[in-house]
Amino acid sequence: MQKHSLFRMLNWKRKLLCFLYYYLEVFSVKSRFVHRWYTKWIGNIFVDEFQLAEVTEQDQVLHIGCGSLPTMSILAATEAHVKVVAIDNDRKAIQRAKQYIASQHLSDRIMVEYGDGTTYPVHPFDVIFIATNVTPIDGVFQNLRVNAKPEARIICRDLGHGVIHLLQTREFSPYFSIRTVLTHQKSSSLLITKKE
């Protein structure tokens, strides 16, 4: 399969997930039952990812693709006791996320802002979480390749092996190493670092 076909197919799958998560998050904000189910399901994965990235209170954390219900950012603030910058390229999602963060009294720990992972200034961050539905994922990794600090720990959720295949292409394999793959029921979390 050609490189650009791989990128297109991977981004197409992630876009479909974007719609799914969008509606799931909107329902979660409005329904206590859906919220409890969603945060329990996704929360366990995030806790594993914090441990995988060895997040400490001193780390500067970026959450790319926070959506309307930035569960990862909330858990990072409440469980790992870090400050988080959460970004999304959907202005409505950002508005809902800000309202939800304020309702949880976490605005002093989580800064939510409009941003695109392909261009956002990633250099200050020690740990970067990339949501499952972020697209174009190849554009995000181009930004990280050029601008992330050499010692940054990147956690990217993967369905199937799309991101693994992406990072094995000639475009990315000289720059990134997959240090650990943590397998979940329907996805996996990748700990990725830059090569020296």
Summary of the structure (lengths in Angstrom):
residues: 196
radius of gyration: 15.7
end to end distance: 28.5
largest distance: 48.1
contacts: 633
relative contact order: 0.16
helix: 45%
strand: 20%
